[in-house]
């Protein structure tokens, strides 16, 4: 034991760098200790950095070396670890202790003295002891500090005089007795701690063995299970992916409906607020009091609507049931259920790409991707055999990233959808992507929203796609494309026979650009959907689009949101619709249309028998204009969705709507139905809705109607 303690002592006070006792010992965050000068010497030849020799990963740079804390325990041990001199010769270091003589001796003196007959029976040990030094009392210099005051308020060394005068009522003990008692307690505590540590280390060893056993067992089990079920798993993965997409669509629809209800309540509140602020600012207290019942009633009803409006319950995005895979065959189709999950920021690319070999969809969003990680992603895409959809949104990959991506696309044989939104891709990046499209034979969808590729970028893409036979959807939104860019894309439409969807939202193609596209669609027989949202298109542009409606036989969807075509544009489109037999969806939200525009479209609806959806939100159509549209539905038998934002709806309007709904099976989208509608009229509407067996799209909003109307209608649904 003595040898073990000596070895431990040497380990505690010896620096492993210089192999000498510590000189100014400093402790590292990992708890290892080294000489201060050794740390500095090593750092000086290692670019100013000291790495722990124990190779535990701890590194200290030059700026933090001076602040390393002193290891006071090691310093105290070194100061106490002074060789004991022989009590006899006073020159050699003592090697033995005589418990009878109470002295330490060197080996030579010990042999000389204890060979004498008078000393042969003395008790010798091989560990020398330092004779206890008894200090003099500072208050009584003639007395030694031989006692220990045990009083709770004292606990100090005292002499005999201190004991007689200052501590006469206190409990005390001899210094040697107190020291021996303390030594016994500390030794017992050390043994207890050591026993506890030993037990803990033994448990660690047992746990490590158990972890290895369990891990090996799990590996064996999963390998066996996946080998036997691989075909079922592949089939099930496709089903789960479809379930995920359906879940996303359904839940987004729920949330969007909830948002629309909230927005409707917000509009209601805004109206009440404006009325109240007007009354308050004009100090018209008499009018305020007159309107008191209406104001308070409306606010109470809004609160009631909000209290009854439940937040949509969504399932989230966590896959469950994977632990059931081993040994299961029939139950495998139940594994991987889609349940709630907390989403967070995208993990690092290296971690993500390690697991995509079995996935078909990969998404990175809203964080910069450096060059190193971009290469990791590209290598994975190049070699992946299952990936079909890849999305990079707001990652700042720039032209260089587009180059690496395009290079990988030349070799990928599975990717179908590529989404690169808001990635600082310019003309050069578009050129790289265009080059890839000349070689790639699988991509069907390309989305480049919010990238400043400009007219030249549109040109290189159009040239590359002229002979492409796979891409069906091209989305170029907010890409700084102007008239010339539209001209290049129109040329593409004259030669390409594959593209079915073209989105040019939020660009500046204007009337002239629309004319190029309209001329191209005289010859194109494949494009079915055209999006021209927010392109500064006016009356002349609408005339060109009307020409498309008269001559094109395949276009089924046309979106013109946020273009000021006005009533003149509505007239052109209405004339085109009268001769059109293909268009099913027409979006005219916020197009500066008023009552006359609505009347033009109403006339067209009396002749058109193919349009299914007509969106006119955010247009001030007026009561007469909207009434004209409602009246037109008595003749039109195909329109299934009519989108209107109405300021009020009267009893006669409801009669019209319900009559038309009975005949046409349509849904009328409106808001702000006045609460003055009587309850018996509400019940009539409820009965009508019950009788509609094939209602396609009911999204009517009941903002200002009484709670009885809301309850009756929704119970009927």
N, C-alpha and C positions, 0 to 999 in steps of 0.2 A: 504493500500500500504506500509505503514511504517513497519507493521508487516511482510509483505512478503519480503521486503528488508532485514529486520533483520534476518529472517530465511535463506535467500540466503547467507547473509554474514557469518552466523554461519556455513553453509554447506561448504563454500569455505575455511574456515580457520580451520576446525575441522578434525582431523585424525579419520577415522572410526575404526582404530585398537585400539588406546588408548583412544579415545573420548575426547581428549584434543586439545587445539590449537596446530597447527603444531610447532614442534621443528626441525629446519633445514629441511624444506620441500623438498622432491625430487620427480621429475615427471617421470613416467614410459612411455614407448613407446605408451601405450594405452591412455595417457593423464591423467590418474588418479594419485593423489598425496598422499604420506604418509610420516610420520616422518622417517628420516634416521635411527634413533635408532630402530624404530618399524620394519622397513624392515630387519635390521640385526638380531633382536631378533627372528622374525618369521623364517628367513632362517636358523638360528642356530638349530632349532628343526625340520626342514624339509629337512635334508640332504644337507644343503647349498643352497637351492633353494627357492626363494620367488615367490609365485603365486598370482597374483592380486586378492584381495578379491571380486572384482566385477564379477569374473568368466568369463572373456572375453577371456581366453586362454593365456594371457600374462604371461611369466615366465622369471625370471631373476636368473642366477646362481651366485654363490659367487664371481666369477671372474669379474663380471660386475657391482656389486652393488656399489662399490666406484666411478664408472664413471657415475652414474646416475646424470643428470643435476639438478641444483637448480631451484626450482619454485620461481622466483624472484617476481612475482606478488603476490603470497600468502604471501611471506615474508614481502613485503611492506605493504600489508593490515594489517598484524598482528602488525607491528610497528606503524601504524597509529591508530590502534584500541586500544587506551589507554583511560581508564575512565576519564571523565571530572569532575574536582572538583567544588564544590559549590563556587560561587564568594563571598558568605557572610560568611559562617562558615569556609571555607577553609579546611574542614576535610571530610565531607560526599561527596559521588558521586552525581553529579548533575543529576536531572531527568526532569527538565523543563527549557524552554528558554523564557525569556521576551524580546520581540522585541522592547518594549518601553524603558526598562532599558538597553537593550543590554547586559544582564548578564544571566548566567546559575545558577540555584538554585537547592538545594535538596528539597525534598517534604516539609520538615518541615519549612525551611527558606522561601520557596515560599509562603506557607500559612500564615506565620507570617507577612511577608512584605505586601503581596497583600490583606490582610484583612483590612489593614489601609485604611481609606477613600481616602487618597491622591494617592493610588496606585491601587484602585479597577478597574479603567478603562484601566489598562495596558493589552496588548495583550500577552497571555501565549500560549505556545505550549508544547507538551509532549516530544519533542526531544531536549536534551541539545546541545549547540553549543560551540565549542572551539573558544575562542577569537583569532582573527587573530594576529599573532606575526609579528611586523614590525621590520625588521633587520636594523642595522646601516650600513651606506655606508663605505666601506673599504678605499676609497680615501678621504672621508669627514666624519670623525667619529662623528661629531656633528649633522649630518643630517641623516634622516631615508630614507630608500628605499621605497618611496611612489608612484613612477611613473614607467611606462613601456614604453620603447622606441619601437615604432612600425616600425622603419626604417628596411628595408630588411637586411641590413648588421649588424644590432645591435640585436634587440629583446632581451633586457636584462632589469633587474630592475635598476633604477637610482634614485638619490636623487635630491633635488631642485638645488643644486650647479652644479651637473652634467648636469642638464637640461639647466642651464644658460650659462655654458661655453663649455662643450664638445658636447652637443646634441641640441644646440640652433636652428638649422635649421631642426631638425627631428620632425616627427609627434609622439605625445605621448598620453598616457591616464593614468588616475588614476589606481592604483593597484586594488582597489575594482571593478572598472568598467570593467577592462580587465578580471579579474577573473570571474565576473558575465557573461560576454560575452562568455568566454570559457566554463563555466558551461552550458550555454544554448545550445551552439553548440554541446558539447559532449552528453548532454541529448537528443538532437534531433537525433544525429547519433545513439545513443543506441536504441532509439525508432524505428528508421528506420530499423536497423539490426534485432531488435526483431520482427518487423512486417514481414520482409522478412523470418526470420526463421519460424515464426508461419505459414505463407503461405506454406513454403516448407514442414513443418511437416504435414500440412493438406493434401497436395498433396500426401505425402508418405502414409498416412492413406487411402486415396482414392485409390491409386494404389495397396496397399496391398489387399484391398477388391476386386478390379477388378481382380487382379491376381488369388485370390481364386476362384472367379466366373468363370473366363476363364478356369482355371485348372480343376475345377469340371465339367464344360461343356465339355471340351475336353476328360476327362476321361469317361464321360457318352457316348460321341459320339464314342470313339474308342472301348469301350467295346461292344456297340451295333453293330458297323460295323464288328468287328472281329468275333463276334459270328455268324453273318449271312453269312460271307464270308470265314469261316475257311477252307472249303473244296477247294474252288477256290484258296485260298492263298497257301495251301499245294502243289497243283498241279503246281502253278506258280513258287513257290520256286525252284522246281526241274528244271523247264524250264530255270529260271534265272541262276541257277548253271551251267547248260549245256552251256548256253550262255557265262558265265564267262570263262569256260574252253576253249570254241572255240575261244573266243576273245583273251585269253592268247596265244593259239597256233598260231593263225593267225598273231598276232602282233609280237610275237617272231620271226616268220618266216620273216616278213618284216625287222625287225631290223637286223637279221642275214644276210639277203641278202645285206642290206646296209653296214654291217660290212665287208662282203666279198669284196664288191666293193672298200671300203676304203683300205682294206689290199692289194688288187690288185694294187691300185695306189701307196701304200707304197712300194711295191716290185719294181714297175717301177722307183720310185724316188731313191730307194737304188741303182739300177743299174746305173742310171745317176750320182749319187753322187760318186760311186766307180770309174767310168770312169773319172769324173772330178778331183777327188783327185789324181788319178794315173797320169793324165797329169800334174797336178800342182806339185806333188812331184818329178816327173822326169824332170820337167822344159822343157817339150817338147812343146814349144809355137807354133812351126810350125804346129804340129799335132792338137793342140788346135784350131788354126785358121781354119785348114782344116775341123774340126768337128763342127765348130761354128754353121752352119745352122742346123745340126742335133740336137745338144744339145739344142739350143734355141727353135727349133720347138717342140721337145719332151716335154720340160718344159711348153711351151705355151699350148700344147695339154692337158697335165696333169691338168693345171689350168682350162682349158675349161671344161674338164670332171668333175672336182670337183665343178665348178660353176653350171653345169647342174644337178649334183647329188643332189637330194632333200632329206632332212632328213625325214624319215618315220613319218607319222602322226599317233599317237596312241591315243586311247580314254581314257586310264587310268583305274581307278578302283573305281568310286563313283557311288552309286545307286541313281537314281533320280526317282521322281514321287510318293514318298511315301505319300505326303500330299493329294493325290487324293483318297486314299483308302476309307475313310468314305462315305457310301452311293453309292459306285460304285460297279457294278457287271460285266457288260459287259466290262468296261474299265480296269478292274483289271489286265488283261493280258498285258496292256501297261505300267503298273507301274514297277518301279525297273529297268529302263534302265541303262546300264553300260556305264558311262562316265568318263572323266578324273578326276583324284584325285592325290594329292601330298602325297606320302608315307613317312612314317616316322618311328621312332623306335617303337618297339612293346610296347603297353601299359602294365601296370602292370597286372599280372595274375588275381588279384581279379576283376578288371574292365572288363577284357576280358571274364572271365568265367561267369560273370553275364548274358551275352547275347548269349551264345552259345547253349542254349536249343533248339533254332529254326534253328541252323546251322548244316551242315553236315561236314564242314571242319574247322579245328583249327590249327593255325600255331604260334609258338613262335621261334624267331630266333635272334642269335647274341647278347645275353645278358645273364649273369649268372642268374639262378633261385635259390633262397635260399630254404632251407628246408620247411619253412612255406608256401611259395607260391607253392612249388611242391605238398604239401599236398592238397592245394586248387584245383590245376589242377586235381590231381588224384581223389579227391572226386567227382568232376564234371564228369570226364570220367566214373567213376563207376556207376553213376546214370543217365547219359545222354541216351536218347532214339533215337536220330537222328544222332549222330556223326558217320561218316564213314571214315574220313581221319584225322589223327593226326600227325603233324610234329614238331619235336624239333631239331633245327639245331644250333650247336655251343652254347649250354646252360650250359655246364659243370655240367651236372646232376650226372655224375659218377656212381659208383656201387650202392650207396644208392638210388639215383633217379631211377635207373633201377629196384631196388627191389620194390619200391612203385608203379611204373608203371606196373610191371608184376603182382603185386597183384590185381590191378584194372582190368587188362585184363582177369583175371579168371572169372570176373562177367559181363564184358561188352558183349552185345549181338548184337551190331550193327557195330563195327569198322571193316573196310575192309583193310585199308592201314595204316601202322605204319612206320614212317620215323624218325630215330634217328641218324642223321649224326653229326660227330665230337663232341661227348659228353663225352669223357674220360671214356667210358665204357670198362672195361677189362674182363678178364675171369670170375670173380665172377659175374659181371653184365650179361654176356652172359648166365650163369647158371640160373639166375633168369628169364630171358626172355624165355629160353628153357623150364623151368618148366611151365610157363604160356601157352606156345604153346601146352603142353600136355592136357590142360583143355579148351583152347579157340577153338571155333568151327566156327568162322566167318572170321578170318583174312586171307586175300588172298595175301597181299604184305608186305614184311618185308625188310627194307633197313637199313643197319648198316655201311654206309660209314665212313671211317676215325675214327674207334674205334679199339684200340689195343687188340682185343680179342685173337689173336694168334691161334695156332693149337688146343689148348685145348678148346677154345671157339668154333671153328669149330666142334669139336667132340661132345660137349654137344648139339649144335644145330642140328647136323646130327642125333643124337640118338633120340632127341625129335620129329623130323619130319618124322621118318621112318613110323609111323602109322598115321601121320597127313593127313587128307583128304580134307583140304580146301586151304592151302597155295599154290599158283601157281607161285609166283615170289619171289626169294631170291637174294638180292644184297649184296655181301660181298666184298667191294672194299677198298683197302688200309687198310687191317685188320691184317697185319703181318702173313698171312697164307702161309705156306711153303709146302714141299712135303707131310709130314704127314697129314697136314690139308686137302690137296687135296685127300689123300687116304680115310679119313673119309667121305668126301663129295661124293666120288665115291661109297662108300658103301651105302650111302643114296640113290643114283640114282638107285642102284640095287634093292631096296625094295620099294621106293616111286613111286606111280602111279598118282601123282597129279601135281607135280612141272613141269612147262613149261618153265620157264626162270631162268637161273642161271648166275649171274654176278660175276666174280672173278678178276676184273680189279686191276692193280697195286698191285699185291702180288708177291710171289717168289715160285711158284709151279714148275717151270722149266720143263725139258723134262720128268723126272720121274713122276712128278705129272700129267702131261698131259696123260701119259700112263695109269695111274690108271683110269682117267676119260674116256679115250677112251675105255678101257676094259668094264667099266660099261655101256657105251652106246650101247654095243652089245646087252644087255638085256633090256635096258630102251626103252619104247615105248611112252613116253609122252613129254620129253624135246624137245622144238622146237627152243630155242634161247640160245646160249652159248657165253659168253663174256670172253675172256682171254687176254685182253689188258694189255701190259706191265708186262709180267711174266717171262722174261728171257728165252723164248722158242726159240730153235734153230732148226737146220735141223732135228734132230732125233724126236723132238716134232712134227714137221710138218708131219713127216712120220706117227706118231700115229694118227694124225688128219685126214690124208688121208685115213687111215684104217676106220675111222668113216664114211667118205663120201662114201666108197664102200659098207658098210654094214648097216648103219643106214637109216631107211626109213622115219623118222619123223622130223629130224633136218632141219630147214629152214633158220636159220641165224647163222653165225659164224664170230666172230670179233677177229682179231689177231693183232690189231694195236701195234706198238712199240715193236715188237718182231723180233730179227735178224734171221729170217729163211733163208734169202738169196735166191739165184737162186736154190740151192738144195731143199730147202723147197718148192719153187714155183713148181718145177718139181713134187714132191710128191703130192701136192695139185691138180695140173693139171691132174695127172693120176687118182686121186680120182674123180675129176669132170667128167671125161669121162664116168664113170660108175654110176654117181649119178643122181637120178631123183627127189630129194626132195629139195635141197638147193636153196633158192631164193636170199639170200644176203650173200656176202663174203667181209669182210673189211680187206684190207691188207695195210693200210697206214703205211709208214715209216718202212718197213720190210727189208731194206738193199737189195732190189731187183734191178737188172740192166737189161740190154737188153736181156740177155738169159732167165731170169725169165719171162719177158713179152712174149717172143716167146713161151715158154712152155704153158702159159695161153692162148695165141692166138690159139694154136693147140687144147686145151681143148674146147674152145668156138665153134670150128667148129663141135664138136660132142655133146656138152651139150645143152639141149633144155629146161632147167628149170630156170637157173640163170637169175635174173632180174636186180640186182644191183651188180656192181663190183667196189670197191674203191681202187685206187692205188696211191693216193696222196703221195707226199714226197718220191718218189722212182725215182732214176735216170735211167729211162728206155731207154733213148737214142732215137734218131730219128727212127732208124730201128725197135727197140722194139715197139714203139708206132705205127709205120706204120703197123706192123704185127697185132696188136690188131684191128686197123681200117679195115684192109683187112679181118680179121676174121668175122667182122660184116656183110660182104656181104653174108656169109653163115648162120650165127646165126640169128634166127628170134625172139628171146625172150628177149634179153638183152635190158633193157629200160634206164639204167643209167650207164655210164662209167666215172669214176672219174680219171682225169689225170691233172697234172701240167706240161704244156708244155712251153718250152723256145721259140719256134717259130712254126709257122704253114705256110706252103707254099700253093701256088695256087693249086697244085695237091691235097694237104691234104684237102682243102676246097671242092674240087670236090668230093673226096671220102666221106667226111662227108655228103654233101648234097645228094649224091646218096643213101647213106645208110639210111639217115633220111627219104627219100622218100619211101624206101622199108620197113624199120623196125619201123618207128615211134619212134626213140630213141632220146635221148638228149646226146650231148657230152660235158662234163665239162672240160674246159681247160682255159688257160690264156696266155697273152702276144702274141696275134696274131699280126704279123708285119704289120705296117701301109703301106707298099709298095703295098698291094693288091689293084688292080685297082678298080675304081668305078663300071665298068660294071660287074665285078665279084661280087661285093657287091650287086648289084641289082639282080643278079641271085640267090644269097643266100636268098635274101628277098622274091623272088617269090616262091622259094621252101618252105620256112617256111609258107607262106600263104596257100599252098596247103596241109600242114600237118594238118589234122582235129582232130587227136587223139594224139597230142604231149603230152607225159607224164611228162617230166621234163626238161625244157629248162633253163639252168643256165650258158650259155656261157658268158665268160668275154671278153670284147673288150678293152683292156687296151691301146695298142699302135696303134690302128687303127684310121684312121682319123675321125673327127666329122661327116662326111657325112655317113660313114659306121654305126656309132652308131645310128644316127638319123633314117636311113633307116630301120635297123634291128628292133629297138624298136618300130617304128611306125607300122611295119608289125605285130609285136606281139600284 
